[in-house]
């Protein structure tokens, strides 16, 4: 069974993408990941959080 994309997010650069990926994996929550897919404002806030660091 091949992998399917669940959520694709555009980020400003590779560094932000890697930090974002690490954060999402650390959460270990199916509900959190589903909420990221369902709510654009949550994705935007998360990207801004890691862009500003």
Steps between C-alpha positions, in 0.01 A plus 500: 500500500663829393528804725246780462555868572284606793602865532731720296611832643707768328772643721747783436813284514641156581594593856143594588373182335730277700412671829130475416530131415685429825232685701213308334671164555569589863129569558413134419132585473270393220247765608766776486600401148135481391444849643798628300330367188158643591597848625705734280550752783667233715745423218571870448569559870729198514700609195531854640617359833791317340578776250551758775752289695 
